[in-house]
């Protein structure tokens, strides 16, 4: 009888040890305090170290007053094409460095300004606007049916177009 009690006891000890290893650790007050919380930024993952504007109106004002070109990225959070381009944009060091010279805005909604959808409302699309508040129709992607669309494989074209937007600004000054 004593052997059966001992066997059951050992079985319970083994089971409790096995279950304790698999149980997820609960966060204590100490771990919550030491774990940094990342703030929600205006970058939405497109480059957290970059300075992003909050609204279209603010972006236009900052572009005009700082004499910097504006780059507007239209995208959706649940669009796989937008997510893929965002990943390529955020991971491309040269694009991130060059983006510092722009007023930046990323939009997950459409604006009422029809100039920002000259060939339709699709995502992702990237437009460049010069400080005179003119949409640069001469800076486009590689697709004839979606002029301002870029794919992750087009990141070098986007980089080239960013350089072009800055070069146009310098020649017009």
C-alpha positions in Angstrom: 0.0 0.0 0.0 2.8 2.3 0.9 4.5 1.6 -2.4 1.4 2.7 -4.3 1.1 5.9 -2.4 4.8 6.6 -3.1 4.2 5.8 -6.8 1.3 8.2 -7.1 3.2 10.9 -5.2 6.2 10.6 -7.6 3.9 10.6 -10.6 2.2 13.8 -9.3 5.7 15.4 -8.7 6.8 14.5 -12.2 3.6 15.8 -13.8 3.7 19.1 -11.9 7.3 19.7 -12.9 6.5 18.9 -16.6 3.5 21.2 -16.6 5.4 24.0 -14.8 8.0 24.0 -17.6 5.3 24.4 -20.3 3.3 27.1 -18.5 3.9 30.6 -19.9 5.5 32.9 -17.5 3.3 35.7 -16.3 4.6 39.2 -16.4 5.2 40.6 -13.0 5.2 44.2 -12.1 9.0 44.3 -12.2 9.2 42.8 -15.8 6.5 45.3 -17.0 8.5 48.2 -15.7 11.8 47.1 -17.2 10.4 46.1 -20.6 10.3 49.2 -22.8 7.1 50.0 -24.6 7.5 51.2 -28.1 5.4 54.3 -28.8 3.2 54.4 -31.8 4.9 56.7 -34.3 3.8 58.5 -37.3 6.3 56.4 -39.4 4.0 53.4 -39.2 7.1 51.3 -39.8 8.4 53.2 -42.8 11.4 54.6 -40.9 11.1 55.3 -37.2 14.2 57.5 -37.1 12.8 59.8 -39.7 10.6 62.8 -39.0 7.1 62.4 -40.3 4.3 64.9 -40.6 0.9 64.2 -39.1 -1.4 65.7 -41.8 -1.4 66.6 -45.4 -1.9 70.3 -44.6 1.0 70.3 -42.2 3.2 68.5 -44.8 2.3 71.1 -47.5 3.1 74.0 -45.0 6.4 72.5 -43.9 7.4 71.8 -47.6 6.7 75.4 -48.6 8.3 77.0 -45.6 11.4 74.8 -45.5 11.8 74.7 -49.3 12.1 70.9 -49.2 10.3 68.5 -51.5 7.4 66.5 -50.0 7.2 62.7 -50.4 3.7 61.2 -49.8 3.3 57.5 -49.4 -0.2 56.2 -49.8 -0.6 52.7 -48.3 -2.9 50.4 -46.3 -2.0 48.4 -43.2 -3.8 45.3 -44.5 -2.4 45.4 -48.0 0.3 42.9 -48.7 1.8 45.0 -51.5 2.0 48.0 -49.1 3.6 45.9 -46.4 6.2 44.5 -48.8 7.1 47.9 -50.0 7.3 49.3 -46.4 9.7 46.5 -45.5 12.0 47.2 -48.5 11.8 51.0 -47.8 12.6 50.6 -44.1 15.5 48.2 -44.7 17.2 50.2 -47.5 19.9 52.3 -45.8 20.4 54.7 -48.7 16.7 55.4 -49.1 16.4 56.0 -45.4 19.4 58.4 -45.5 18.0 60.3 -48.5 14.5 60.5 -47.0 15.9 62.8 -44.3 16.1 65.5 -46.9 12.3 65.3 -47.5 9.2 66.4 -45.7 7.6 63.0 -45.2 4.0 61.9 -44.9 2.5 58.5 -45.1 -1.3 58.2 -45.4 -3.5 55.2 -44.7 -6.5 57.2 -46.0 -7.3 59.2 -49.1 -7.2 63.0 -49.0 -9.8 65.2 -50.6 -7.1 66.7 -52.9 -7.6 65.1 -56.3 -4.0 66.1 -57.3 -2.8 63.2 -55.1 -4.7 60.6 -57.2 -4.0 61.8 -60.8 -4.3 58.3 -62.2 -6.5 56.6 -59.5 -6.7 55.7 -55.9 -4.5 52.6 -55.5 -1.9 51.5 -53.0 0.9 51.6 -52.6 1.6 54.9 -54.4 4.3 57.5 -53.9 4.1 61.0 -55.1 6.6 63.8 -54.9 5.5 67.5 -54.5 7.9 70.4 -54.8 7.9 73.4 -52.5 5.7 75.3 -54.9 3.1 72.7 -54.1 3.2 71.2 -57.5 2.8 67.4 -57.9 5.7 66.2 -59.9 4.1 64.3 -62.7 7.5 63.8 -64.3 8.7 61.6 -61.4 6.9 58.2 -61.8 7.4 54.5 -61.3 7.8 52.0 -64.1 4.1 51.1 -64.7 2.1 52.8 -67.4 -1.3 51.9 -65.8 -0.3 52.9 -62.3 2.2 55.7 -62.7 3.1 56.2 -59.0 3.2 52.6 -57.9 6.3 50.9 -56.7 7.0 47.3 -55.7 9.8 46.1 -53.5 11.9 45.2 -56.5 11.6 48.9 -57.6 13.4 50.2 -54.6 16.4 51.3 -56.6 14.0 53.2 -59.0 12.4 54.9 -56.0 15.9 55.9 -54.7 16.7 57.3 -58.2 13.4 59.2 -58.2 14.1 60.6 -54.7 17.5 61.9 -56.1 15.7 63.3 -59.1 13.2 65.2 -56.9 16.1 66.8 -54.9 18.0 67.6 -58.1 15.0 69.3 -59.7 14.7 71.4 -56.5 18.4 72.5 -56.7 18.2 73.4 -60.4 15.0 75.5 -59.9 16.5 77.6 -57.1 
